[in-house]
Amino acid sequence: MGTPANADSSTDFLAVVSKTGINVGDSPADVVLTLSRGMLACRLLHYGYPTEVAIREVGYGFPDATRAQLVSFVDAAKATLCEPNFRQLNPGDY
C-alpha cells in the first residue's frame, strides 16, 4: 500500500515550520495541534478569507510566536498543505 498523499505534505509542512522557530511539538498531541492550525489556515484561505485573518487565527494556537513566524507559518501551509488538500474557490464555483 502506498503512502497517503498528505503524509508528505504534512512532513514538509512540519519541517518548514520548524525552520521558522516555531516548536512543532514534542508529543503527538502537539504535532496534531500544529497540523490542525495549518489546515485551519488552508480552510480559511480556501473559503476566501484574507491572509491576515488566517495569520490572526493561527496565532491563537501559538500565542508566543512573532508576527514574522506566523506569516511564515501561513506561507508554509500555503506551500505544502493547502495545494494538495484544497483548491482555491473562485466566485461562481460554489
C-alpha positions as CSV (number, residue, x, y, z in Angstrom):
1,M,0.0,0.0,0.0
2,G,1.3,3.5,-0.9
3,T,1.8,6.4,1.4
4,P,-1.1,8.8,1.7
5,A,-0.7,11.9,-0.4
6,N,-1.0,14.2,2.6
7,A,1.7,12.4,4.6
8,D,4.5,14.0,2.5
9,S,2.8,17.4,2.7
10,S,2.4,17.1,6.4
11,T,6.1,16.2,6.9
12,D,7.2,19.0,4.6
13,F,5.0,21.5,6.4
14,L,6.3,20.5,9.8
15,A,9.9,20.8,8.5
16,V,9.3,24.3,7.1
17,V,7.5,25.5,10.3
18,S,10.4,24.1,12.4
19,K,12.8,26.3,10.5
20,T,10.8,29.4,11.3
21,G,11.5,28.9,15.0
22,I,8.0,27.6,16.0
23,N,8.2,24.4,18.1
24,V,6.0,22.0,16.2
25,G,5.8,19.9,19.4
26,D,7.4,17.2,21.3
27,S,4.4,15.0,21.7
28,P,1.9,13.5,19.2
29,A,-0.7,15.9,20.6
30,D,1.5,18.9,19.9
31,V,2.2,17.8,16.3
32,V,-1.6,17.3,15.8
33,L,-2.2,20.9,17.1
34,T,0.4,22.2,14.7
35,L,-1.1,20.4,11.7
36,S,-4.6,21.4,12.7
37,R,-3.6,25.1,12.8
38,G,-2.0,24.7,9.3
39,M,-5.2,23.1,8.0
40,L,-7.2,25.9,9.6
41,A,-5.2,28.4,7.6
42,C,-5.9,26.4,4.5
43,R,-9.6,26.2,5.1
44,L,-9.8,29.9,5.8
45,L,-7.9,30.8,2.6
46,H,-9.9,28.2,0.6
47,Y,-13.2,29.9,1.6
48,G,-11.9,33.3,0.7
49,Y,-10.8,34.8,4.0
50,P,-7.9,37.2,3.7
51,T,-4.4,36.0,4.6
52,E,-4.5,38.4,7.6
53,V,-7.4,36.5,9.1
54,A,-5.5,33.2,8.7
55,I,-2.5,34.7,10.4
56,R,-4.6,36.0,13.3
57,E,-6.4,32.7,13.7
58,V,-3.2,30.7,13.6
59,G,-1.8,33.0,16.3
60,Y,-4.3,31.9,18.8
61,G,-2.7,28.5,18.8
62,F,0.8,29.9,19.1
63,P,0.5,33.0,21.5
64,D,4.3,33.4,21.9
65,A,5.0,33.4,18.2
66,T,6.2,36.6,16.5
67,R,4.2,38.1,13.6
68,A,7.1,37.0,11.2
69,Q,6.8,33.4,12.5
70,L,3.0,33.5,12.0
71,V,3.4,34.8,8.4
72,S,5.9,32.1,7.7
73,F,3.6,29.5,9.2
74,V,0.7,30.5,6.9
75,D,3.1,30.7,3.9
76,A,4.3,27.2,4.8
77,A,0.7,26.0,4.9
78,K,0.0,27.5,1.5
79,A,3.1,26.0,0.0
80,T,2.8,22.5,1.5
81,L,-0.7,21.7,2.9
82,C,-3.2,23.8,1.0
83,E,-2.5,22.8,-2.6
84,P,-2.9,19.0,-2.1
85,N,-5.9,19.3,0.2
86,F,-7.8,22.4,-1.0
87,R,-8.5,24.0,-4.4
88,Q,-9.0,27.8,-4.3
89,L,-12.6,28.6,-4.7
90,N,-13.4,31.4,-7.1
91,P,-16.7,33.3,-7.4
92,G,-19.2,31.1,-9.2
93,D,-17.6,27.9,-8.1
94,Y,-20.0,27.3,-5.2
